[in-house]
Amino acid sequence: MENLFEQDRIYVLGDPELDLIGDREKLAQWRHKNMGPAFYRLGRKIIYRGADLNAWAESNRTDPSAERV
């Protein structure tokens, strides 16, 4: 699969690319529930690595044709 996010880029809250997986509130809910993509908390700042976002997206991939029995 082609990556949805740039592998070597750091994404911060407010980056429009993060809206692809959820708005700021949804991401906060996931962090609170220990769900969603891996992140770093640096003081009050939250950052996401592109590689972690891509890994999370791939792990949540659903292939309907593979589920047919």
TIVO-2410 file (N, C-alpha, C; in nm, 3 decimals):
# residues 69
REC num residu      c1      c2      c3 atome chaine
REC   1      M   0.083  -0.118   0.000     N      A
REC   1      M   0.000   0.000   0.000    CA      A
REC   1      M   0.087   0.124   0.000     C      A
REC   2      E   0.045   0.220  -0.075     N      A
REC   2      E   0.114   0.349  -0.072    CA      A
REC   2      E   0.083   0.417   0.061     C      A
REC   3      N   0.181   0.482   0.117     N      A
REC   3      N   0.163   0.545   0.248    CA      A
REC   3      N   0.067   0.662   0.241     C      A
REC   4      L  -0.018   0.673   0.341     N      A
REC   4      L  -0.110   0.787   0.352    CA      A
REC   4      L  -0.038   0.911   0.403     C      A
REC   5      F   0.066   0.888   0.485     N      A
REC   5      F   0.141   0.997   0.547    CA      A
REC   5      F   0.287   0.985   0.507     C      A
REC   6      E   0.358   1.097   0.508     N      A
REC   6      E   0.502   1.095   0.478    CA      A
REC   6      E   0.573   1.025   0.593     C      A
REC   7      Q   0.646   0.921   0.562     N      A
REC   7      Q   0.711   0.836   0.663    CA      A
REC   7      Q   0.800   0.915   0.760     C      A
REC   8      D   0.879   1.007   0.709     N      A
REC   8      D   0.980   1.076   0.791    CA      A
REC   8      D   0.932   1.208   0.848     C      A
REC   9      R   0.806   1.239   0.830     N      A
REC   9      R   0.754   1.368   0.876    CA      A
REC   9      R   0.698   1.356   1.018     C      A
REC  10      I   0.706   1.465   1.091     N      A
REC  10      I   0.644   1.476   1.223    CA      A
REC  10      I   0.516   1.558   1.206     C      A
REC  11      Y   0.405   1.506   1.257     N      A
REC  11      Y   0.276   1.575   1.249    CA      A
REC  11      Y   0.238   1.624   1.388     C      A
REC  12      V   0.187   1.745   1.395     N      A
REC  12      V   0.141   1.802   1.522    CA      A
REC  12      V  -0.008   1.830   1.511     C      A
REC  13      L  -0.074   1.836   1.626     N      A
REC  13      L  -0.216   1.868   1.627    CA      A
REC  13      L  -0.237   2.000   1.553     C      A
REC  14      G  -0.337   2.003   1.470     N      A
REC  14      G  -0.363   2.120   1.388    CA      A
REC  14      G  -0.320   2.101   1.244     C      A
REC  15      D  -0.231   2.003   1.219     N      A
REC  15      D  -0.194   1.974   1.080    CA      A
REC  15      D  -0.317   1.919   1.008     C      A
REC  16      P  -0.352   1.975   0.895     N      A
REC  16      P  -0.474   1.930   0.826    CA      A
REC  16      P  -0.469   1.783   0.783     C      A
REC  17      E  -0.351   1.727   0.765     N      A
REC  17      E  -0.340   1.586   0.724    CA      A
REC  17      E  -0.397   1.493   0.831     C      A
REC  18      L  -0.389   1.532   0.956     N      A
REC  18      L  -0.441   1.447   1.064    CA      A
REC  18      L  -0.593   1.434   1.058     C      A
REC  19      D  -0.660   1.530   0.993     N      A
REC  19      D  -0.806   1.522   0.979    CA      A
REC  19      D  -0.847   1.399   0.899     C      A
REC  20      L  -0.753   1.340   0.827     N      A
REC  20      L  -0.782   1.219   0.751    CA      A
REC  20      L  -0.824   1.105   0.844     C      A
REC  21      I  -0.768   1.099   0.963     N      A
REC  21      I  -0.803   0.990   1.056    CA      A
REC  21      I  -0.896   1.034   1.167     C      A
REC  22      G  -0.904   1.163   1.192     N      A
REC  22      G  -0.995   1.211   1.296    CA      A
REC  22      G  -0.966   1.356   1.331     C      A
REC  23      D  -1.069   1.425   1.379     N      A
REC  23      D  -1.048   1.563   1.420    CA      A
REC  23      D  -0.973   1.567   1.554     C      A
REC  24      R  -0.940   1.685   1.596     N      A
REC  24      R  -0.861   1.704   1.718    CA      A
REC  24      R  -0.929   1.639   1.838     C      A
REC  25      E  -1.061   1.652   1.847     N      A
REC  25      E  -1.134   1.594   1.960    CA      A
REC  25      E  -1.131   1.442   1.958     C      A
REC  26      K  -1.146   1.383   1.841     N      A
REC  26      K  -1.143   1.237   1.829    CA      A
REC  26      K  -1.005   1.184   1.868     C      A
REC  27      L  -0.900   1.249   1.821     N      A
REC  27      L  -0.764   1.207   1.857    CA      A
REC  27      L  -0.742   1.217   2.007     C      A
REC  28      A  -0.796   1.321   2.071     N      A
REC  28      A  -0.784   1.336   2.216    CA      A
REC  28      A  -0.857   1.223   2.289     C      A
REC  29      Q  -0.975   1.186   2.240     N      A
REC  29      Q  -1.049   1.075   2.300    CA      A
REC  29      Q  -0.971   0.946   2.290     C      A
REC  30      W  -0.912   0.920   2.173     N      A
REC  30      W  -0.833   0.798   2.154    CA      A
REC  30      W  -0.713   0.796   2.248     C      A
REC  31      R  -0.645   0.911   2.261     N      A
REC  31      R  -0.528   0.914   2.351    CA      A
REC  31      R  -0.572   0.885   2.494     C      A
REC  32      H  -0.682   0.942   2.535     N      A
REC  32      H  -0.733   0.922   2.671    CA      A
REC  32      H  -0.767   0.774   2.695     C      A
REC  33      K  -0.817   0.706   2.592     N      A
REC  33      K  -0.857   0.565   2.604    CA      A
REC  33      K  -0.746   0.469   2.563     C      A
REC  34      N  -0.625   0.523   2.541     N      A
REC  34      N  -0.511   0.442   2.494    CA      A
REC  34      N  -0.545   0.367   2.366     C      A
REC  35      M  -0.607   0.436   2.274     N      A
REC  35      M  -0.641   0.382   2.142    CA      A
REC  35      M  -0.573   0.471   2.037     C      A
REC  36      G  -0.595   0.435   1.911     N      A
REC  36      G  -0.545   0.519   1.803    CA      A
REC  36      G  -0.397   0.499   1.778     C      A
REC  37      P  -0.341   0.586   1.694     N      A
REC  37      P  -0.200   0.572   1.658    CA      A
REC  37      P  -0.107   0.611   1.773     C      A
REC  38      A   0.014   0.557   1.769     N      A
REC  38      A   0.116   0.591   1.868    CA      A
REC  38      A   0.148   0.740   1.857     C      A
REC  39      F   0.183   0.799   1.971     N      A
REC  39      F   0.213   0.942   1.974    CA      A
REC  39      F   0.318   0.969   2.081     C      A
REC  40      Y   0.373   1.088   2.076     N      A
REC  40      Y   0.465   1.136   2.178    CA      A
REC  40      Y   0.400   1.255   2.247     C      A
REC  41      R   0.413   1.259   2.379     N      A
REC  41      R   0.368   1.374   2.456    CA      A
REC  41      R   0.496   1.444   2.505     C      A
REC  42      L   0.519   1.562   2.454     N      A
REC  42      L   0.635   1.641   2.492    CA      A
REC  42      L   0.584   1.764   2.566     C      A
REC  43      G   0.578   1.753   2.697     N      A
REC  43      G   0.515   1.859   2.775    CA      A
REC  43      G   0.365   1.855   2.745     C      A
REC  44      R   0.313   1.965   2.694     N      A
REC  44      R   0.172   1.970   2.655    CA      A
REC  44      R   0.153   1.946   2.506     C      A
REC  45      K   0.262   1.931   2.433     N      A
REC  45      K   0.256   1.915   2.288    CA      A
REC  45      K   0.245   1.766   2.252     C      A
REC  46      I   0.157   1.736   2.158     N      A
REC  46      I   0.138   1.600   2.108    CA      A
REC  46      I   0.192   1.594   1.967     C      A
REC  47      I   0.276   1.495   1.939     N      A
REC  47      I   0.327   1.478   1.803    CA      A
REC  47      I   0.308   1.333   1.759     C      A
REC  48      Y   0.292   1.318   1.629     N      A
REC  48      Y   0.278   1.187   1.567    CA      A
REC  48      Y   0.385   1.174   1.459     C      A
REC  49      R   0.448   1.057   1.454     N      A
REC  49      R   0.543   1.029   1.345    CA      A
REC  49      R   0.464   0.972   1.228     C      A
REC  50      G   0.501   1.012   1.108     N      A
REC  50      G   0.434   0.961   0.989    CA      A
REC  50      G   0.440   0.809   0.981     C      A
REC  51      A   0.553   0.750   1.019     N      A
REC  51      A   0.567   0.604   1.016    CA      A
REC  51      A   0.466   0.537   1.109     C      A
REC  52      D   0.443   0.596   1.227     N      A
REC  52      D   0.345   0.540   1.322    CA      A
REC  52      D   0.203   0.553   1.268     C      A
REC  53      L   0.173   0.665   1.204     N      A
REC  53      L   0.041   0.685   1.147    CA      A
REC  53      L   0.014   0.584   1.036     C      A
REC  54      N   0.115   0.560   0.952     N      A
REC  54      N   0.100   0.462   0.844    CA      A
REC  54      N   0.084   0.321   0.899     C      A
REC  55      A   0.160   0.287   1.003     N      A
REC  55      A   0.148   0.154   1.063    CA      A
REC  55      A   0.009   0.135   1.124     C      A
REC  56      W  -0.042   0.238   1.191     N      A
REC  56      W  -0.175   0.230   1.251    CA      A
REC  56      W  -0.282   0.216   1.143     C      A
REC  57      A  -0.270   0.294   1.036     N      A
REC  57      A  -0.368   0.285   0.927    CA      A
REC  57      A  -0.367   0.145   0.865     C      A
REC  58      E  -0.249   0.090   0.844     N      A
REC  58      E  -0.239  -0.043   0.785    CA      A
REC  58      E  -0.297  -0.149   0.878     C      A
REC  59      S  -0.277  -0.134   1.008     N      A
REC  59      S  -0.330  -0.233   1.103    CA      A
REC  59      S  -0.482  -0.228   1.112     C      A
REC  60      N  -0.541  -0.118   1.068     N      A
REC  60      N  -0.687  -0.103   1.071    CA      A
REC  60      N  -0.750  -0.127   0.934     C      A
REC  61      R  -0.673  -0.176   0.842     N      A
REC  61      R  -0.722  -0.203   0.707    CA      A
REC  61      R  -0.816  -0.323   0.711     C      A
REC  62      T  -0.926  -0.311   0.639     N      A
REC  62      T  -1.023  -0.421   0.627    CA      A
REC  62      T  -1.035  -0.456   0.480     C      A
REC  63      D  -1.021  -0.583   0.449     N      A
REC  63      D  -1.036  -0.632   0.313    CA      A
REC  63      D  -1.162  -0.718   0.307     C      A
REC  64      P  -1.272  -0.663   0.256     N      A
REC  64      P  -1.399  -0.738   0.255    CA      A
REC  64      P  -1.389  -0.870   0.179     C      A
REC  65      S  -1.308  -0.875   0.074     N      A
REC  65      S  -1.298  -0.999  -0.003    CA      A
REC  65      S  -1.230  -1.110   0.076     C      A
REC  66      A  -1.145  -1.074   0.171     N      A
REC  66      A  -1.074  -1.175   0.251    CA      A
REC  66      A  -1.166  -1.232   0.360     C      A
REC  67      E  -1.274  -1.164   0.390     N      A
REC  67      E  -1.366  -1.210   0.496    CA      A
REC  67      E  -1.471  -1.306   0.445     C      A
REC  68      R  -1.481  -1.323   0.315     N      A
REC  68      R  -1.580  -1.416   0.260    CA      A
REC  68      R  -1.539  -1.560   0.286     C      A
REC  69      V  -1.632  -1.640   0.323     N      A
REC  69      V  -1.602  -1.780   0.353    CA      A
REC  69      V  -1.676  -1.870   0.257     C      A
***
